[in-house]
Amino acid sequence: MIAIAAVYFCPDATDLSTIKETVQSVCARMEHKALEERASVPPGPASQTRRPQPQRPAPRKGPEAAMTGEASPSAKRRDSTSPSAEPTVDQLMEQMKAAAKSGDWPVAAQKAGLLLQMRETTDDRRLFGFLLINAGAYKKAIVELERLVAAGKADAEVFHRLGHAYSTQRFHEKAFDAFKTAIRLEPRNPRHYRCGATLILKAYERGSDRFRDRLVLAERWCEEARHLGTPHHELAMLQRDLEIYLKRP
């Protein structure tokens, strides 16, 4: 990669505040959905009519308990929290959010993968794909996010992240199409224009001649990003280099 391209590479792929906001928003949506599902479950017959339960004998203590093999309440509590016990969905969510908050993306992605195995929801797969990108596992992230596209469950943010993942693998045409789709789905978001313009310039600098004709489009996208509120200093270097390349014969 040419050194200059690394300077103005779209910061969305590495900016921690943007990543954490995305993770938190997805987690919040997943938790809200889980609460709605629990609230929608009708009460069972047992909860409607309570019958008196027979009293259970008190747990044995001392040698008598050891002879019968009955575990004490404290031992049962230790067993439920032992490392060998499988974590619950809520525990995995908390572990994943803690890892993401500290920037430990491989661990966060691992926890998200376990959540996906347990629930197989769209939000789980979406979050798993995002965290794989943050962890640098771009090929795996592409596989997961492309499944959302194939199922018709991809929104603008999924295509935006796919654009970054494709770019790291030098799939420039796919990255270009992904950013174009993100712009079409969310035309008022300046991030899509800025990162799409960056992709065009980076692909051209990497030797992809077909992107020469798209430099004008990149310049137009920069202007659109500026009109939509992107600060001037975030676009200055990108616009300067676009002007240099466009002046070349």
GUBAVO-651474 format. One record per residue (C-alpha): residue number from 0; residue in one letter; x, y, z. Coordinates in Angstrom, 2 decimals, always signed. Layout:
N
num:NUM | residu:a | east:X | north:Y | up:Z $
...
//
This chain:
249
num:0 | residu:m | east:+0.00 | north:+0.00 | up:+0.00 $
num:1 | residu:i | east:+1.29 | north:+3.48 | up:-0.78 $
num:2 | residu:a | east:+2.09 | north:+5.30 | up:+2.45 $
num:3 | residu:i | east:-0.11 | north:+8.30 | up:+1.66 $
num:4 | residu:a | east:-3.18 | north:+6.07 | up:+1.42 $
num:5 | residu:a | east:-2.74 | north:+4.88 | up:+4.99 $
num:6 | residu:v | east:-3.01 | north:+8.47 | up:+6.27 $
num:7 | residu:y | east:-6.47 | north:+9.24 | up:+4.95 $
num:8 | residu:f | east:-7.89 | north:+5.73 | up:+5.04 $
num:9 | residu:c | east:-11.46 | north:+5.98 | up:+6.26 $
num:10 | residu:p | east:-11.28 | north:+5.96 | up:+10.08 $
num:11 | residu:d | east:-14.56 | north:+4.07 | up:+10.59 $
num:12 | residu:a | east:-12.75 | north:+0.72 | up:+10.51 $
num:13 | residu:t | east:-10.45 | north:+1.64 | up:+13.41 $
num:14 | residu:d | east:-12.17 | north:+4.46 | up:+15.29 $
num:15 | residu:l | east:-12.98 | north:+3.00 | up:+18.71 $
num:16 | residu:s | east:-15.82 | north:+5.40 | up:+19.51 $
num:17 | residu:t | east:-17.65 | north:+4.53 | up:+16.28 $
num:18 | residu:i | east:-17.11 | north:+0.80 | up:+16.83 $
num:19 | residu:k | east:-18.25 | north:+0.88 | up:+20.45 $
num:20 | residu:e | east:-21.36 | north:+2.87 | up:+19.53 $
num:21 | residu:t | east:-22.22 | north:+0.27 | up:+16.89 $
num:22 | residu:v | east:-21.68 | north:-2.63 | up:+19.30 $
num:23 | residu:q | east:-23.70 | north:-0.93 | up:+22.04 $
num:24 | residu:s | east:-26.59 | north:-0.12 | up:+19.70 $
num:25 | residu:v | east:-26.77 | north:-3.70 | up:+18.42 $
num:26 | residu:c | east:-26.56 | north:-5.10 | up:+21.96 $
num:27 | residu:a | east:-29.29 | north:-2.74 | up:+23.14 $
num:28 | residu:r | east:-31.55 | north:-3.82 | up:+20.27 $
num:29 | residu:m | east:-30.89 | north:-7.49 | up:+21.05 $
num:30 | residu:e | east:-31.67 | north:-7.01 | up:+24.76 $
num:31 | residu:h | east:-34.85 | north:-5.06 | up:+23.96 $
num:32 | residu:k | east:-35.98 | north:-7.81 | up:+21.60 $
num:33 | residu:a | east:-35.31 | north:-10.46 | up:+24.25 $
num:34 | residu:l | east:-37.39 | north:-8.53 | up:+26.79 $
num:35 | residu:e | east:-40.26 | north:-8.23 | up:+24.32 $
num:36 | residu:e | east:-40.16 | north:-11.97 | up:+23.65 $
num:37 | residu:r | east:-40.26 | north:-12.73 | up:+27.36 $
num:38 | residu:a | east:-43.19 | north:-10.35 | up:+27.88 $
num:39 | residu:s | east:-45.14 | north:-11.90 | up:+25.02 $
num:40 | residu:v | east:-45.04 | north:-15.41 | up:+26.51 $
num:41 | residu:p | east:-48.49 | north:-16.10 | up:+28.08 $
num:42 | residu:p | east:-48.50 | north:-17.27 | up:+31.69 $
num:43 | residu:g | east:-48.79 | north:-21.02 | up:+32.07 $
num:44 | residu:p | east:-51.38 | north:-22.88 | up:+34.14 $
num:45 | residu:a | east:-48.97 | north:-23.19 | up:+37.02 $
num:46 | residu:s | east:-48.67 | north:-19.43 | up:+37.33 $
num:47 | residu:q | east:-52.44 | north:-18.94 | up:+37.16 $
num:48 | residu:t | east:-53.41 | north:-21.39 | up:+39.90 $
num:49 | residu:r | east:-50.83 | north:-22.06 | up:+42.54 $
num:50 | residu:r | east:-51.15 | north:-25.25 | up:+44.46 $
num:51 | residu:p | east:-49.53 | north:-25.78 | up:+47.83 $
num:52 | residu:q | east:-46.20 | north:-27.51 | up:+47.43 $
num:53 | residu:p | east:-45.15 | north:-30.25 | up:+49.79 $
num:54 | residu:q | east:-42.35 | north:-29.22 | up:+52.11 $
num:55 | residu:r | east:-39.00 | north:-30.67 | up:+51.24 $
num:56 | residu:p | east:-36.84 | north:-32.10 | up:+53.97 $
num:57 | residu:a | east:-33.98 | north:-29.91 | up:+55.09 $
num:58 | residu:p | east:-30.64 | north:-30.75 | up:+53.43 $
num:59 | residu:r | east:-28.49 | north:-33.15 | up:+55.38 $
num:60 | residu:k | east:-25.35 | north:-31.87 | up:+56.97 $
num:61 | residu:g | east:-22.07 | north:-33.36 | up:+58.02 $
num:62 | residu:p | east:-21.22 | north:-37.07 | up:+57.64 $
num:63 | residu:e | east:-24.80 | north:-38.03 | up:+56.74 $
num:64 | residu:a | east:-24.68 | north:-35.87 | up:+53.62 $
num:65 | residu:a | east:-21.33 | north:-37.32 | up:+52.64 $
num:66 | residu:m | east:-22.70 | north:-40.85 | up:+52.90 $
num:67 | residu:t | east:-25.72 | north:-40.15 | up:+50.71 $
num:68 | residu:g | east:-23.73 | north:-38.13 | up:+48.14 $
num:69 | residu:e | east:-26.06 | north:-35.13 | up:+48.48 $
num:70 | residu:a | east:-24.36 | north:-31.83 | up:+47.76 $
num:71 | residu:s | east:-24.72 | north:-28.95 | up:+50.19 $
num:72 | residu:p | east:-26.31 | north:-25.67 | up:+49.02 $
num:73 | residu:s | east:-22.90 | north:-23.99 | up:+48.98 $
num:74 | residu:a | east:-21.49 | north:-26.80 | up:+46.84 $
num:75 | residu:k | east:-24.38 | north:-26.46 | up:+44.41 $
num:76 | residu:r | east:-23.68 | north:-22.74 | up:+44.13 $
num:77 | residu:r | east:-20.03 | north:-23.49 | up:+43.41 $
num:78 | residu:d | east:-21.02 | north:-25.99 | up:+40.73 $
num:79 | residu:s | east:-23.30 | north:-23.50 | up:+38.98 $
num:80 | residu:t | east:-20.49 | north:-20.96 | up:+38.74 $
num:81 | residu:s | east:-17.66 | north:-23.34 | up:+38.00 $
num:82 | residu:p | east:-15.63 | north:-22.76 | up:+34.81 $
num:83 | residu:s | east:-16.91 | north:-26.03 | up:+33.33 $
num:84 | residu:a | east:-20.52 | north:-24.84 | up:+33.41 $
num:85 | residu:e | east:-21.78 | north:-23.47 | up:+30.09 $
num:86 | residu:p | east:-22.42 | north:-19.70 | up:+30.22 $
num:87 | residu:t | east:-25.92 | north:-18.40 | up:+29.77 $
num:88 | residu:v | east:-26.97 | north:-15.94 | up:+27.07 $
num:89 | residu:d | east:-26.97 | north:-13.07 | up:+29.57 $
num:90 | residu:q | east:-23.48 | north:-14.00 | up:+30.78 $
num:91 | residu:l | east:-22.16 | north:-14.15 | up:+27.24 $
num:92 | residu:m | east:-23.67 | north:-10.75 | up:+26.49 $
num:93 | residu:e | east:-21.98 | north:-9.20 | up:+29.51 $
num:94 | residu:q | east:-18.64 | north:-10.85 | up:+28.71 $
num:95 | residu:m | east:-18.84 | north:-9.69 | up:+25.10 $
num:96 | residu:k | east:-19.67 | north:-6.10 | up:+26.05 $
num:97 | residu:a | east:-16.87 | north:-6.02 | up:+28.63 $
num:98 | residu:a | east:-14.35 | north:-7.28 | up:+26.06 $
num:99 | residu:a | east:-15.54 | north:-4.77 | up:+23.47 $
num:100 | residu:k | east:-15.35 | north:-1.94 | up:+26.00 $
num:101 | residu:s | east:-11.73 | north:-2.79 | up:+26.74 $
num:102 | residu:g | east:-10.88 | north:-3.18 | up:+23.05 $
num:103 | residu:d | east:-10.26 | north:-6.94 | up:+23.25 $
num:104 | residu:w | east:-11.92 | north:-7.63 | up:+19.91 $
num:105 | residu:p | east:-10.84 | north:-11.30 | up:+19.47 $
num:106 | residu:v | east:-12.49 | north:-12.21 | up:+22.79 $
num:107 | residu:a | east:-15.55 | north:-10.11 | up:+21.99 $
num:108 | residu:a | east:-15.87 | north:-11.86 | up:+18.63 $
num:109 | residu:q | east:-15.51 | north:-15.25 | up:+20.28 $
num:110 | residu:k | east:-18.36 | north:-14.50 | up:+22.70 $
num:111 | residu:a | east:-20.51 | north:-13.19 | up:+19.84 $
num:112 | residu:g | east:-19.83 | north:-16.42 | up:+17.94 $
num:113 | residu:l | east:-21.07 | north:-18.46 | up:+20.91 $
num:114 | residu:l | east:-24.20 | north:-16.31 | up:+21.06 $
num:115 | residu:l | east:-24.79 | north:-16.97 | up:+17.39 $
num:116 | residu:q | east:-24.54 | north:-20.72 | up:+17.96 $
num:117 | residu:m | east:-27.09 | north:-20.52 | up:+20.76 $
num:118 | residu:r | east:-29.68 | north:-18.28 | up:+19.08 $
num:119 | residu:e | east:-28.99 | north:-17.92 | up:+15.35 $
num:120 | residu:t | east:-30.68 | north:-14.50 | up:+15.07 $
num:121 | residu:t | east:-30.05 | north:-11.79 | up:+12.50 $
num:122 | residu:d | east:-28.75 | north:-9.40 | up:+15.15 $
num:123 | residu:d | east:-26.36 | north:-12.04 | up:+16.47 $
num:124 | residu:r | east:-24.90 | north:-12.66 | up:+13.02 $
num:125 | residu:r | east:-24.67 | north:-8.93 | up:+12.33 $
num:126 | residu:l | east:-22.80 | north:-8.27 | up:+15.57 $
num:127 | residu:f | east:-20.56 | north:-11.29 | up:+15.04 $
num:128 | residu:g | east:-19.58 | north:-9.98 | up:+11.61 $
num:129 | residu:f | east:-18.84 | north:-6.49 | up:+12.94 $
num:130 | residu:l | east:-16.66 | north:-7.83 | up:+15.75 $
num:131 | residu:l | east:-14.78 | north:-10.14 | up:+13.38 $
num:132 | residu:i | east:-13.85 | north:-7.07 | up:+11.33 $
num:133 | residu:n | east:-12.66 | north:-5.30 | up:+14.48 $
num:134 | residu:a | east:-10.62 | north:-8.38 | up:+15.39 $
num:135 | residu:g | east:-8.97 | north:-8.43 | up:+11.96 $
num:136 | residu:a | east:-10.67 | north:-11.67 | up:+10.84 $
num:137 | residu:y | east:-11.83 | north:-10.12 | up:+7.56 $
num:138 | residu:k | east:-12.40 | north:-13.31 | up:+5.58 $
num:139 | residu:k | east:-14.66 | north:-14.77 | up:+8.27 $
num:140 | residu:a | east:-16.47 | north:-11.45 | up:+8.61 $
num:141 | residu:i | east:-17.17 | north:-11.39 | up:+4.88 $
num:142 | residu:v | east:-18.71 | north:-14.87 | up:+5.07 $
num:143 | residu:e | east:-21.03 | north:-13.89 | up:+7.94 $
num:144 | residu:l | east:-22.11 | north:-10.54 | up:+6.51 $
num:145 | residu:e | east:-22.64 | north:-12.00 | up:+3.03 $
num:146 | residu:r | east:-25.09 | north:-14.44 | up:+4.61 $
num:147 | residu:l | east:-27.12 | north:-11.46 | up:+5.78 $
num:148 | residu:v | east:-27.06 | north:-10.04 | up:+2.27 $
num:149 | residu:a | east:-28.18 | north:-13.36 | up:+0.78 $
num:150 | residu:a | east:-31.04 | north:-13.54 | up:+3.28 $
num:151 | residu:g | east:-32.15 | north:-9.98 | up:+2.51 $
num:152 | residu:k | east:-31.33 | north:-8.88 | up:+6.07 $
num:153 | residu:a | east:-28.52 | north:-6.43 | up:+5.33 $
num:154 | residu:d | east:-28.94 | north:-2.71 | up:+6.05 $
num:155 | residu:a | east:-26.69 | north:+0.22 | up:+5.13 $
num:156 | residu:e | east:-24.31 | north:-0.42 | up:+8.04 $
num:157 | residu:v | east:-23.78 | north:-4.04 | up:+6.97 $
num:158 | residu:f | east:-22.87 | north:-2.93 | up:+3.45 $
num:159 | residu:h | east:-20.61 | north:-0.21 | up:+4.87 $
num:160 | residu:r | east:-18.69 | north:-2.75 | up:+6.96 $
num:161 | residu:l | east:-18.56 | north:-5.14 | up:+4.04 $
num:162 | residu:g | east:-16.96 | north:-2.37 | up:+2.01 $
num:163 | residu:h | east:-14.16 | north:-2.13 | up:+4.56 $
num:164 | residu:a | east:-13.71 | north:-5.89 | up:+4.73 $
num:165 | residu:y | east:-13.60 | north:-6.25 | up:+0.93 $
num:166 | residu:s | east:-11.06 | north:-3.44 | up:+0.74 $
num:167 | residu:t | east:-8.65 | north:-5.20 | up:+3.10 $
num:168 | residu:q | east:-8.73 | north:-8.23 | up:+0.79 $
num:169 | residu:r | east:-8.29 | north:-6.01 | up:-2.30 $
num:170 | residu:f | east:-11.74 | north:-6.92 | up:-3.61 $
num:171 | residu:h | east:-12.05 | north:-3.37 | up:-4.90 $
num:172 | residu:e | east:-15.06 | north:-3.86 | up:-7.16 $
num:173 | residu:k | east:-17.03 | north:-5.57 | up:-4.42 $
num:174 | residu:a | east:-16.04 | north:-2.84 | up:-1.97 $
num:175 | residu:f | east:-17.13 | north:-0.16 | up:-4.42 $
num:176 | residu:d | east:-20.50 | north:-1.83 | up:-4.94 $
num:177 | residu:a | east:-20.95 | north:-2.21 | up:-1.17 $
num:178 | residu:f | east:-20.37 | north:+1.49 | up:-0.51 $
num:179 | residu:k | east:-22.68 | north:+2.43 | up:-3.40 $
num:180 | residu:t | east:-25.40 | north:+0.27 | up:-1.87 $
num:181 | residu:a | east:-24.85 | north:+1.85 | up:+1.56 $
num:182 | residu:i | east:-25.26 | north:+5.29 | up:-0.04 $
num:183 | residu:r | east:-28.44 | north:+4.20 | up:-1.82 $
num:184 | residu:l | east:-29.94 | north:+2.83 | up:+1.41 $
num:185 | residu:e | east:-28.84 | north:+5.73 | up:+3.60 $
num:186 | residu:p | east:-28.20 | north:+8.77 | up:+1.39 $
num:187 | residu:r | east:-28.01 | north:+11.26 | up:+4.27 $
num:188 | residu:n | east:-25.11 | north:+9.53 | up:+6.05 $
num:189 | residu:p | east:-21.79 | north:+11.29 | up:+5.26 $
num:190 | residu:r | east:-19.72 | north:+8.30 | up:+6.39 $
num:191 | residu:h | east:-20.72 | north:+6.28 | up:+3.34 $
num:192 | residu:y | east:-19.62 | north:+9.02 | up:+0.93 $
num:193 | residu:r | east:-16.35 | north:+9.67 | up:+2.72 $
num:194 | residu:c | east:-15.35 | north:+6.02 | up:+2.94 $
num:195 | residu:g | east:-16.52 | north:+5.31 | up:-0.60 $
num:196 | residu:a | east:-14.35 | north:+8.15 | up:-1.91 $
num:197 | residu:t | east:-11.41 | north:+6.85 | up:+0.12 $
num:198 | residu:l | east:-11.89 | north:+3.39 | up:-1.37 $
num:199 | residu:i | east:-11.82 | north:+4.77 | up:-4.93 $
num:200 | residu:l | east:-8.58 | north:+6.65 | up:-4.34 $
num:201 | residu:k | east:-6.94 | north:+3.77 | up:-2.51 $
num:202 | residu:a | east:-7.89 | north:+1.29 | up:-5.23 $
num:203 | residu:y | east:-6.45 | north:+3.63 | up:-7.88 $
num:204 | residu:e | east:-3.20 | north:+4.00 | up:-5.95 $
num:205 | residu:r | east:-2.96 | north:+0.24 | up:-5.65 $
num:206 | residu:g | east:-2.82 | north:+0.04 | up:-9.41 $
num:207 | residu:s | east:-6.44 | north:-0.55 | up:-10.40 $
num:208 | residu:d | east:-6.66 | north:+1.50 | up:-13.61 $
num:209 | residu:r | east:-10.41 | north:+1.04 | up:-13.91 $
num:210 | residu:f | east:-10.80 | north:+3.34 | up:-10.91 $
num:211 | residu:r | east:-9.16 | north:+6.20 | up:-12.83 $
num:212 | residu:d | east:-12.53 | north:+7.11 | up:-14.32 $
num:213 | residu:r | east:-14.11 | north:+7.03 | up:-10.87 $
num:214 | residu:l | east:-11.91 | north:+9.73 | up:-9.36 $
num:215 | residu:v | east:-14.45 | north:+12.34 | up:-10.45 $
num:216 | residu:l | east:-17.13 | north:+10.39 | up:-8.57 $
num:217 | residu:a | east:-14.86 | north:+10.28 | up:-5.51 $
num:218 | residu:e | east:-14.49 | north:+14.06 | up:-5.67 $
num:219 | residu:r | east:-18.28 | north:+14.41 | up:-5.88 $
num:220 | residu:w | east:-18.72 | north:+12.08 | up:-2.89 $
num:221 | residu:c | east:-16.26 | north:+14.18 | up:-0.88 $
num:222 | residu:e | east:-18.33 | north:+17.27 | up:-1.59 $
num:223 | residu:e | east:-21.49 | north:+15.44 | up:-0.56 $
num:224 | residu:a | east:-19.86 | north:+14.31 | up:+2.69 $
num:225 | residu:r | east:-18.86 | north:+17.93 | up:+3.39 $
num:226 | residu:h | east:-22.40 | north:+19.18 | up:+2.72 $
num:227 | residu:l | east:-23.76 | north:+16.56 | up:+5.09 $
num:228 | residu:g | east:-21.57 | north:+17.75 | up:+7.95 $
num:229 | residu:t | east:-18.18 | north:+16.03 | up:+7.73 $
num:230 | residu:p | east:-15.55 | north:+18.41 | up:+9.20 $
num:231 | residu:h | east:-13.22 | north:+19.99 | up:+6.66 $
num:232 | residu:h | east:-10.04 | north:+18.64 | up:+8.29 $
num:233 | residu:e | east:-11.26 | north:+15.05 | up:+7.83 $
num:234 | residu:l | east:-11.56 | north:+15.57 | up:+4.07 $
num:235 | residu:a | east:-8.72 | north:+18.01 | up:+3.36 $
num:236 | residu:m | east:-5.98 | north:+15.49 | up:+2.54 $
num:237 | residu:l | east:-8.32 | north:+13.26 | up:+0.57 $
num:238 | residu:q | east:-9.59 | north:+16.17 | up:-1.55 $
num:239 | residu:r | east:-6.06 | north:+17.46 | up:-2.09 $
num:240 | residu:d | east:-4.84 | north:+14.15 | up:-3.47 $
num:241 | residu:l | east:-7.92 | north:+13.74 | up:-5.63 $
num:242 | residu:e | east:-7.19 | north:+17.13 | up:-7.21 $
num:243 | residu:i | east:-3.58 | north:+16.11 | up:-7.88 $
num:244 | residu:y | east:-4.58 | north:+12.87 | up:-9.61 $
num:245 | residu:l | east:-7.37 | north:+14.51 | up:-11.60 $
num:246 | residu:k | east:-4.91 | north:+17.04 | up:-13.04 $
num:247 | residu:r | east:-2.70 | north:+14.30 | up:-14.40 $
num:248 | residu:p | east:-3.11 | north:+13.53 | up:-18.12 $
//
